[in-house]
């Protein structure tokens, strides 16, 4: 079965640079979520989108922005990168039409800020 | 605000022994509850979920979990563990606000070590 696709899988940036992470949801899923997982930490919810509209917002820094496009893929844009942004970034997708709206996670993008 | 507590940071179990991982949650309404497993450097794989109905839910890889509303718990169990079960296990509570697309709140995770 098709899964959530994230690109790139690994990314190395310098401080104060920008980064863009991409997420392609499972086919026919209409909702995407972004999470950040620091080393040895639990995943922290950042933001979600349904039908290209922001739906829920968590602890997303003001330096980060995200959007969902007409083909349902999503991009997380991160500016003025800081050392503390080094983490694993997960995208998850779901179909809001299902009763439980279960989230299925991608493999993650490992961002390293030097 | 919703929260999840996993009291055990590490658990060591002998291969073939039974396993129970504890999870307690705090949520204002009827929760959606999930268990995910994560191998080192990997993504999160859904083991099982509860949203209503039968309080004992079956998942993949021989795992099951029981929802106990009176104890605000959703403990994960497996009758006989295999070495391949060594991983990080996360309990999570999801939104049931009616609006959908709510972010999950995760516990801190339990690191499972399997002894030969």
Interface residues (C-beta under 8 A of the other chain):
Chain A: X31 X33 X35 X41 X42 X43 X44 X45 X46 X47 X48 X49 X50 X55 X56 X58 X88 X90 X92 X94 X96 X99 X100 X101 X102 X103 X104 X105 X106 X107 X108 X110
Chain B: X32 X34 X36 X41 X42 X43 X44 X45 X46 X49 X51 X90 X94 X95 X99 X100 X101 X102 X103 X104 X105 X106 X107 X108 X109
